[in-house]
């Protein structure tokens, strides 16, 4: 999907600007939803038949964005890492 790259880039910039890790669980779903929403709006594809595709797109983008914040090591209990 075309929106994963820009959302991951925004996440990288947020980390670079010093946003604390504690904001990651809020930022990832919100910024991913905004990115997918803008993509839907730009393409004018808002239809009920495509609802599952939009949800799947949000999950894919959120998963990509979560890697920037290191959600894999957070899930394993190593949240002390910076």
Secondary structure, DSSP 8 states (H G I E B T S, - for coil): -THHHHHHHHHHHHHHTT--GGGHHHHHHHHHHHHHHHHHHHHT---GGGHHHHHHHHHHHHHHHHHHHTHHHHHTT-TT--
